[in-house]
């Protein structure tokens, strides 16, 4: 399966600039934050696929945000085989090859105009280097490949560093968020994150572009289900999935799907997604194996190019998506912003999170909807109308 594109690649020119201006910016929206390699995690076995130390980016809070924390899990797909994981270990998804800085924008922006509720918080982005949405934990190291499957340990080690060395233990507000595979990790670790803090602390989670459905391909194959099953088996992830979920299903690997895991997430959760998620349409519903004649190529690239029958299939996917969301059950603490953009955007993209041309629902951007929900100013559960709504999404 194709990997989710990493939305956080840093331009080389910006990297050079950031060396000179590590904690400052030429414009408020241009924030570049250095990489912290957590070498102490090696002794705990909390290492990336290639055995290297994990990494994160930390921008300290200021003013009223000193005791508020937003932890964002980077996305980047998964690996299901040893060769697949070896390829990941050679990419910038390994801390050995990670950029020396990261560009913070969107939900991680320090601009009060573009990120009004969280701009002065402690902002952290955890780099994704395990390939299991931060859930793997196998003690044995593969002797042939030297691969380490330790995603859950990485999460724990970085949380410990933030709590006891960076001061997160004193938080008054805390958010665990993530995009794509990171957004899945945010769901799977949401309740664990809640337990790090006293009950008096406001703790909530945000899952972005991560409501991956258990759907069959257009040819009727359970491809994504089988794929997730291999990921969970390879990384030993089952024991780190929500226990109440794994006990309720015959196949624990199904709890890698948000539509099942989120039913057992008790901490307030905000789901941001497109009902026409481009990754899921292109790789779960219509993977290349299901379309050997490439009949769907133009449609998958642009919904305006779909034939009537193809568009009906896409509309049926949207209905399936909304049904799965509805099956989470009613909740006054859950929020969601479901767009009709044919994309796999992330809230680290400023134009998606909050900008003049951002998607809006009920006249609110995603930033406004999430901010109101987090601070209990207002709930938010909004769904775009079906395509052609969203035709102008960027």
Protein Blocks (a to p, Z undefined) as FASTA:
>chain_A
ZZdddfkbccfklmmmmmmmmmbcfbfklccddddddfklmmnopacfkopacddddddd
ehjllmgccddddeeijafbfklmmmmmmmmkbfklgcfbdcdehjlpcbfklmmmlmmm
ccdddddfeonoopaccfbacfklopacfklmmmmmmmmmmmmmnopmmpcbdcdddehj
lmmmmmmmmmmmmmmpcfkbccddddehkaccddddfkopakklmmmmmmmmmnopmmmg
cfklmmmpmblmlmmpmklmmmmccbdcdddddfklfklmmmmmmgfklmmnommmmmmm
omklpcfklmmmmmmmmmmmmmmmmmnopafkbccdddfbdcdddfkbmklmocfkbcce
ehiafklmmmmmmnomagcdddddddfehklpZZ
